[in-house]
Amino acid sequence: MPELLQEYWILILVALVTGVVVAWWIFHASRRTKVEIEEQPDAATQAGKSGAKRNQALIDADPVAQSAASPGPLSAAANHDETAAAPAVADAEAGAAVPAREAIKEMADAEDSPPSPASSAGDDLKRIKGVGPKLVAILHDQGVNSFAQIASWSDADIDRIDAELGRFAGRIRRDNWVEQARLLASNDLTGYEAHFGKV
């Protein structure tokens, strides 16, 4: 009988050790995200501080695939002039990569030049969320330069203009440009801000 009791204790001990090893594996060893501490340059090392390495898999992830998987309701990034000068890898809406010096020079030249007739004759279409400098240029090429024009678009007009937007196709309906333009054309800022946020 004591030998049988001794065998049970051995089995219980083996089961306990196996459970601890399995738990360690589940909660520690199989983690995908690893943080590696590396020493900082001289000043930080002397202060006794150390930093953490970034997860390279997250850094290398394709931002275009991530944004396509879960697009936001409106693209506020398209509403800034800096977007037009940003390199293509910085923002999907920026277009072809432009060296920084050339972009700065073009922006300075644009500020020095008088406004073009198309922009002085119409509304500031960049007030529509989802419309940035590149889209304004495309819309002006199509003869669209006022909120009233966009507010009066029919489904056929939307399809016609949308076909000309290239990689921005689908934004008219997704960002609801017609409703935004209708509210902006009537100067209903309260209604606009209730549906679309601050102008």
Order of alpha helices (4+ residues) and beta strands (2+ residues): alpha-beta-alpha-beta-alpha-alpha-alpha-alpha-alpha-alpha-alpha-alpha-alpha-alpha-alpha
